[in-house]
Amino acid sequence: LTTVLKIGGSVLTDKASEKALDTESFDRVLETVSHASEDLVLVHGAGSFGHPQAHRIDLKGGTDESVHEVYEAVMELNGKVVTRLEESGMKTFPVHPSSCSYRGDGLKMMTRQVEKALENGFTPVLHGDCVATDNGLGVVSGDTVAARLARELDAERLGMCTSTAVKDGNGDTVEEVREMDDFPSLENGDRDVTGGIPKKVERLLESGEKGRIFGPGSLESFLDGGKPGTLVNPR
Ligand code: IP8
């Protein structure tokens, strides 16, 4: 049983600063992840290791600027994540989307190395990244990477652990989203360079993959097979 888990950058890092971890949350969440019993593919977001840097050079769909600053920051975070998991005894295998994918008509990504690492008992650790596109360099969200992996690996479960829940107009957590029109209030969330919660829901809906969006407090429950948070269930 393969599970693809995306952990939002906002859960791991302090988004108010630049290149800063949210040390307490980082530690707690990765300790929990390291005890996962099923086959796990982990994808993490960039948070303060990528978003402020990408914003500076307006890295959305194509740029002529050097992306080195962004690339260097996401790689640094990936190194920290992998190191923390290894410290808790998890065997990890980092995979960088910039090196095995590009965006043409959708994201194209090689996934055989991910499958093989899993088969050999390693936890692949991917992340939101810079990506080459048909017209310059852009940014690919970890959400897109996670949804694509879930499809390619025929994963049993896809989960997105984020710091902001999917709420309706009354501030209640939404149980299920089947299409964007279900919840017009989703249009009004906070957006960062990769779009925030509304874009996350939209991306999952567009990917056609079913997944759950939940908070860090429900991570353990999700990893134990529970059904926390919001089910995004494309029609
Ligand atoms: O945090 C963003 O990935 P995300 C990747 O998963 C960069 O949306 C480079 C900002």
Residues whose N, C-alpha, C, O or C-beta is under 5 A from the ligand:
A	BS01	IP8	G9 H44 G45 A46 G47 G50 H51 A54 G128 D129 C130 V139 V140 S141 G142 D143 T194
